[in-house]
Amino acid sequence: MTLQQDLALHANARLVQVYIDRMVLIYPEKSQQITMSAQFSHPRSSLGDYFVAESLVSNLVHQTISNALTVPYLFIQIMERTEAGLTLVEIRAWQELGLSSGARVVAIYDEMGNSLTSDNLALAQKAQTKLYIWIVVFIVISLTLYLYQS
């Protein structure tokens, strides 16, 4: 899927666009945009200082969360230094940055909006659906046992 399709599917998602030493968080649901800068880039890759970038992503995401229970889907789009493509290490590092910010699901995209983590969202949706099914089954069994004992 492309970034635009994923944004349409997940209305409460946040999009972080990564530039050289600058990140822009776009919160489509509220037409909000926040920009922060710090020196996290490296001359040959999109990520040079993991800890600075982690702090920046966390600060951006937490500025748009009104409730600790509504942690969003986070889409990270690398906008610069992708001419040769991103390495698997870079993709994984960006995913980990997103997860450490509190996001439930993180997907990475190139500057054109093509997904670099294709199975991530589908697997997360399946896991979430299974969890909901088990919760419903548990509630039904609990209510049945409660009513049977009464």
C-alpha angles and dihedrals in degrees: 000000000000128000093254092053092049092048089052091051096047109045095179094051123123122220121210115194112200121212130166104302091338136088128194119200114205117194103191095187092065099024087241127152128188126184126199131175134205136143103266101125129097125213091245103035144029093250127047106148111039096188095051091048091047091054091048094050092047092050092049095048095044091053089066100042113097096175128036089222094059100070107165140228105259124212117193117197117192105213103179140036093030099115092116093034128253121288120237088249091057092047091050092047091053090048091052090048090055094047092049088056088063101261117148094214130017126194126183125215136185123235091274092055096254115147117248092184101049101167097042099088096039092052092047092051092050091049091048091049091050090049092052091049091052091048091052091047090050092050093048092049092046093050091046092052092046093050092044091054093048 
